[in-house]
Amino acid sequence: MGFKRLDAQDFVVSADAVQSTAWSTDTPTLTSFFTSSVQKSGTSGNYYLSAFQVTPTDDAAAVQFDIAYGNMLGSGSSYFNSAYPDRTPSSTIYGQYRSMILEDENSSFQYGDGTNIYTPNDFWALSIDRARYKQEIFSSTFNLTLTGAGGTLNLTSNILDTSINTFLGSSQVYQIVSGSNGSAIAGGGFVTNSGSYGLLFPQLGTILLNPAAINQSIGVNSDQSSNLTNGENNITLFESLSSFTLNAQETITSDYVL
């Protein structure tokens, strides 16, 4: 019996990108959102608000994403101690995302690019539950519709409008713009004097929204009052949610011997 040593050309590596729905409803779009009064009134409610696809008392209920509010100055939430008014849940949230994404405790988040860049004190964060996505968010499927007193706003990433990969720290990032399915509306989808509507970090499953831009468009704004009741800003964004479309994707690698 003869044997032949395998050569390099006998091995084939295949990499396939696989997409799937992110939500546990097995549909790409959520149009109904529910919260838990227990979670909202508990300790965690001081920091974030969990959104479910059905009422939390339903056996099928699962967290789809969390809403948090971060403020660099500590405004928009209650003091831990009145002697230190800049130390609040909102300052803690801002610091956590700054450390995770910017990797520099002295940096600030900026929205937009070119000449239309805005550096606010705050953001709303949407953190997709880790069980909802695989390797990363499928960025071109990100579509978020918000409704306020000033009308309806359709948001997406600008992935199809840019050919350059951009990073903040070591995290890939896309601008969030007015548009749909990964492409901005005519004019770029930015807001004059407020930059973009936010930042999408697909590998982190994280979305940061710019309250100033959203307020300028549809009148939904964060409350940056001092010593505000914890969770009020999270509820403000939650109540503006109209629909949320998102898919997940992962790259599956296989080795074959010919």
N, C-alpha and C positions, 0 to 999 in steps of 0.2 A: 504494500500500500504506500502510495506516495503522498507527500504533504507539500504544500506551497505556502510560503510565508506571505501574509497579507501585506499589500502595499498601501500607501496613503490614498491612492485613488479608489481603493475598495471601500473606503469609509465615506458616508454621506451624512452631513449634518443638516437637519431641517429645522427652521424656526418659523412658527406660525403664530400670528396675532389672533387671539380669540376674544370676542366681545360678548358681553351678556348684560342683562338688565341689572341695575344696581339695587333697586328697591325690592323688598321681600314680597311685594305684590306680584312679582314677575311681569310687570309692565314698566315701560321706560318713563312714564309720567305719573307723578303724584298730584292729585288735585284736592285731596282732603288731608287735613293735618290735625293732630290731636296732641294734647299735653296731659301730663299726670299732675293732679293737684298735690299728691303726696310728694313727688319729686320737686315741684315748684316751691312748696312751702318748707322743704327740708334744707339741710345745710348746703347741698349741692346747688339748690335753687338760687343761692346768693351769687353763683358764678355762671351757671349755664341753664338753659331750658331745653329739655329733650323733646323731640318731635316724633310722634308715632304715626303709622299708616292707618290704624284703627284706634278706637277708644282703648285706653290702657287696661281696662277690665276684661277685654276680649282675650281669649286664650292665644289668638294669633298675633297679638300686639308685640311689636319689636321696635326698638329705637332705630330710626332711619338716619337721623342727624341731630346734632346739638347746635344751639344758638348761644353765642357768648358775646359780651360787649367789653371791649378794651379801650381804656383811655390813659394816655401817657401821663396826664396830670392827676389822675385819680378821681376825676369828676364823673358824675353819672351813676354813683352808687354810694353806699353808706360807709362812714369812717369805721375802721377797726378801732381806732382810739382818736377822740376829738383833738388830742394834743398833736396828732400827726395827720392832718387833713389830706395829705397826698398819698396816704396808704389805705387803699380800699380794694374790694374785689376787682374793680375795673382796672386798677393799676397792676394788680397781680396778673390778670388776664393779658394785659398789654405786654408785660414783662415776659410771660411764658412764650407767647408767640414771637416776640422779638428775639429771644434766646434761641428758639427752635429754628427760625427762618433766617433772620439777619445775622445770627451768631455774633452779635456785638451789642452789648448792653447800652451803648451810647448812641446807637443808630435809631432812625425813625423810618416808618413806612412812607413810601411815596407812590402816588398813583399817576399814571400817564407816562408819556415819553416826549422827546423832542422839546418843543418850547411850552407845551401844555402839561406841566408837572405840578402836582399839588401835594403838600405835606401837612395833613391834618393831625389833630391830637388823638383821634379815635377811629375805631372800626367796629363793624359787626363781623363776627367770625361764624361761618358755617363749617362744622367739622363732620364729615360723613362718617358714620359708624364703621369701624374697621371690618365688620362682617359684611358690609354692603358692597365693597369693591375688592378687586383681586390685587393685581399688581399696581394699578393706577386708574385714575379717572380717564375715560375716553373723552378728551377735551372738546372735540367738535360736537358732542352730543349734549353738552352743558347748555341748558336753556332754563332760565329762571324768570318768572313773571311776577312782578310786584304791583300792587294796586294801592293808590292813595287818593287823597282828596283832589289831587291834580291830574288824575287819570291813571293809565296803565303803562308800565315800563317793561320791555322785553330785553333781557340781558343774556349775553353769551360770551364766550372767549374770542380772542382775535387770532386763533391758531391758523386759520386759513388765509389771513391777511399778512402774515409775517413769515419770512424765510430764514430768520436768524433765531437760533435758540438763545433764550435769555435766562439768566440765573440770578437769584438773590441768595447770597451765601452759596450753598451747594445745592439749592433747590431750584428746579426748573419752574418758570413762572410765565403766565400769559396775562395780558391785560383783559379786564372784563369791560365790555363795551355794549352799547345799545345795538341790537341786531339779532341774528338767529343762526343756529347751527354752525358756529365757529367763524362767522363773518359779520363784520360791522355794517350798519346801514350807511348810506351815502354820507360823506363828510367825516367818516372815521369813527363815529360812535362815542366820541369823548364829549365832555362838558366844559364849556368855556370857563376858565378860572377855577375849575374843580378837578381837572385831570380826567382819569378814567373812573369807571364805576367800582373798580376794585381789582383784586389780584386772584388768579386761580393757580393753585399749586397741585398739579395732577398726581404726582407721586406721594404727596402728603395727604391727599384727600381733604384739602383745606381750601376754603374760599373766604377771602377778606373783602368786605363790602365797604365802600366809601360813603358814609352818611351824608356828607355835604353834596355830593353829586346826585344822590338819590333824592334828597330834599329839593334840590334845584329843579329836578324834573317832575316829580309827582307829589311833593309836599310831605314826604315821610322822613322825619328827622330824628336824630338822637337827642336826648335831653342831657345836657352837660351841666346841670345844676349841681351844686355842692351838697353832699350828704343826702342824695336822692335814695329813695327806697330801693334796695337791691332787687334786680330782676326787671325793673320797669322798662329798660331799654331792650331787653330780650323780648318782652311781650310786644313791644312796638313793632319790631321786625316780624315776629310770628304772625301778628294780625294783618300784616300787609302781604303775606304769601298767597299767591293765587294758583300757580302751578310750578312744578319743579321736575324737569326732565334730565335724566342722567343715566349713562351706561358705564360699565367697567370694562377694562381690557387687561389681558396679560399675554406675555409671549411664552409659548410652550416650545421647548427645544427637544428634538428627538435625534438619536444616533442610529444609523442603519449600516449594516455590513452587506455589501453586494456579493 
